[in-house]
């Protein structure tokens, strides 16, 4: 399970970098343009992904930022958000690298943002984190397409083709 989760963490960083390259090519106006998406814009959508990662990393490690609302705008400019995304991806990679099979099979007790107690297996939480990112990257992908911009290929198999040692 650890090898699989580490591969997903590497894929996650790769996909985020590809997406942010395309968002940067679209420009700051496109980044902040209201588009009617669930989180409003590319800015809102990409911030949401980072907010959720901050919340989960804090639940897992006990450290780091702890946004209280899922629609928080942590960074209003693309450059600042991109730097924070890179740092979060490195933190995810380091966190996963530090886990062993016992920890991954163990239980994570936490509270939702509404304060409701929950308990899940840590490996399931991490799978959720990566699935959540994939879901919202797809929304950002759609927004890029609606802006008439090139949207990157983000499929896992393309990551594995680009990084054969990652499998």
C-alpha positions as CSV (number, residue, x, y, z in Angstrom):
1,X,0.0,0.0,0.0
2,X,2.8,2.4,0.8
3,X,4.4,2.1,-2.6
4,X,1.0,2.8,-4.2
5,X,0.3,5.9,-2.1
6,X,3.9,7.2,-2.7
7,X,3.3,6.8,-6.5
8,X,0.0,8.7,-6.1
9,X,1.8,11.5,-4.3
10,X,4.4,11.7,-7.1
11,X,1.6,11.7,-9.7
12,X,-0.3,14.3,-7.8
13,X,2.8,16.7,-7.9
14,X,3.3,16.0,-11.6
15,X,-0.4,16.7,-12.4
16,X,-0.4,19.9,-10.3
17,X,2.7,21.2,-12.1
18,X,1.2,20.5,-15.5
19,X,-2.1,22.2,-14.6
20,X,-0.4,25.2,-13.1
21,X,1.8,25.6,-16.2
22,X,-1.4,25.9,-18.3
23,X,-3.1,28.2,-15.9
24,X,0.0,30.5,-15.9
25,X,-0.1,30.5,-19.7
26,X,-3.7,31.7,-19.6
27,X,-2.7,34.7,-17.4
28,X,-3.8,36.3,-14.2
29,X,-7.0,37.7,-15.7
30,X,-8.1,34.2,-16.6
31,X,-7.0,32.9,-13.2
32,X,-9.4,35.3,-11.4
33,X,-12.2,35.5,-13.9
34,X,-15.6,34.4,-12.4
35,X,-16.7,31.4,-14.4
36,X,-19.7,30.1,-12.5
37,X,-17.8,27.0,-11.3
38,X,-18.5,25.6,-7.8
39,X,-15.7,27.6,-6.4
40,X,-16.2,30.4,-8.9
41,X,-13.0,30.6,-10.8
42,X,-9.6,28.9,-11.4
43,X,-8.4,30.9,-8.4
44,X,-11.2,29.6,-6.2
45,X,-11.0,26.1,-7.4
46,X,-7.2,25.8,-7.0
47,X,-7.3,27.5,-3.6
48,X,-10.0,25.0,-2.5
49,X,-7.6,22.1,-3.4
50,X,-4.9,23.7,-1.3
51,X,-7.3,24.4,1.5
52,X,-8.4,20.8,1.7
53,X,-4.8,19.6,1.6
54,X,-3.9,22.0,4.4
55,X,-6.8,20.6,6.5
56,X,-5.9,17.0,5.9
57,X,-2.2,17.5,6.5
58,X,-2.9,19.2,9.8
59,X,-5.2,16.3,10.7
60,X,-2.5,13.8,9.8
61,X,0.6,15.5,11.2
62,X,-0.9,17.9,13.7
63,X,1.0,20.8,12.1
64,X,0.5,23.5,9.5
65,X,-2.3,25.9,8.5
66,X,-5.8,25.1,9.5
67,X,-8.3,26.9,7.3
68,X,-11.8,26.8,8.7
69,X,-13.8,27.3,5.4
70,X,-13.5,25.2,2.3
71,X,-13.8,28.3,0.1
72,X,-11.0,30.3,1.7
73,X,-8.8,32.1,-0.7
74,X,-5.3,31.5,0.8
75,X,-3.5,33.2,-2.1
76,X,-5.2,35.6,-4.5
77,X,-2.3,35.7,-7.1
78,X,-1.2,32.8,-9.2
79,X,2.4,33.1,-8.3
80,X,1.7,33.0,-4.6
81,X,-0.7,30.1,-4.9
82,X,1.7,28.2,-7.2
83,X,4.5,28.5,-4.6
84,X,2.2,27.3,-1.9
85,X,1.0,24.4,-4.0
86,X,4.6,23.3,-4.6
87,X,5.3,23.5,-0.9
88,X,2.2,21.5,-0.1
89,X,3.1,18.8,-2.7
90,X,6.5,18.5,-1.2
91,X,5.0,18.2,2.3
92,X,2.6,15.5,1.1
93,X,5.5,13.6,-0.4
94,X,7.5,13.9,2.8
95,X,4.5,12.9,5.0
96,X,3.8,9.8,2.9
97,X,7.5,8.8,2.9
98,X,7.5,8.9,6.7
99,X,4.6,6.5,7.1
100,X,5.0,2.7,7.5
101,X,2.5,-0.1,7.0
102,X,1.3,0.1,10.6
103,X,0.6,3.8,10.3
104,X,-1.2,3.4,7.0
105,X,-3.4,0.6,8.4
106,X,-4.1,2.6,11.5
107,X,-7.0,4.8,12.3
108,X,-7.1,8.6,12.0
109,X,-9.6,10.3,14.3
110,X,-10.5,13.8,13.4
111,X,-13.3,16.3,13.3
112,X,-14.9,17.6,10.1
113,X,-14.9,21.3,9.4
114,X,-18.4,21.3,11.0
115,X,-16.9,19.7,14.1
116,X,-18.4,16.2,13.7
117,X,-16.1,13.5,15.0
118,X,-15.0,11.0,12.3
119,X,-12.6,8.0,12.1
120,X,-11.1,6.5,9.0
121,X,-8.1,4.3,8.1
122,X,-5.2,6.6,7.2
123,X,-4.6,4.8,3.9
124,X,-8.2,5.6,3.0
125,X,-7.8,9.2,4.0
126,X,-4.8,9.5,1.8
127,X,-6.6,7.9,-1.1
128,X,-9.4,10.4,-0.6
129,X,-6.9,13.3,-0.6
130,X,-5.6,12.2,-4.0
131,X,-9.0,11.5,-5.4
132,X,-10.3,14.9,-4.2
133,X,-7.4,16.6,-6.0
134,X,-8.2,14.7,-9.2
135,X,-11.8,15.7,-9.0
136,X,-11.1,19.4,-8.7
137,X,-8.2,19.4,-11.2
138,X,-10.8,18.1,-13.6
139,X,-13.0,21.2,-12.8
140,X,-10.0,23.5,-13.4
141,X,-9.3,21.6,-16.7
142,X,-12.9,22.3,-17.8
143,X,-12.5,26.0,-16.9
144,X,-9.3,26.2,-19.0
145,X,-11.2,24.6,-21.9
146,X,-14.1,27.1,-21.5
147,X,-11.5,29.9,-21.6
148,X,-10.4,28.5,-25.0
149,X,-7.0,27.6,-23.5
150,X,-5.1,24.4,-23.9
151,X,-5.8,22.0,-21.0
152,X,-3.1,19.5,-20.0
153,X,-3.3,15.8,-20.2
154,X,-3.4,14.6,-16.6
155,X,-4.1,10.9,-16.9
156,X,-2.2,8.7,-14.5
157,X,-1.0,6.5,-17.4
158,X,0.7,9.5,-19.0
159,X,2.5,10.2,-15.7
160,X,3.6,6.6,-15.7
161,X,4.8,6.8,-19.4
162,X,6.7,10.0,-18.5
163,X,8.1,8.4,-15.4
164,X,8.5,4.7,-15.9
165,X,10.4,4.3,-12.6
166,X,7.4,5.7,-10.7
167,X,5.3,2.6,-11.2
